[in-house]
């Protein structure tokens, strides 16, 4: 795995972790649809340089769901 790809995965894990933390703090269940919806909300207000991290995170979640 290249350094760039590893850094990208770190960014994806970070935004997913932040979304999960937000759900836990608000006593909401950890469901993939809620995590994805929160990622979408955050992506809409994120600075331009972070938007792709949210898009990549949502794509990674969708990939995992389809693989199941």
Secondary structure, 3 states (H helix, E strand, C coil): CCHHHHHHHHHHHHHHHHHHHHHHHCCCCCCHHHHHHHHHHHHHHCCHHHHHHHHHHHHHHHHHHHHC
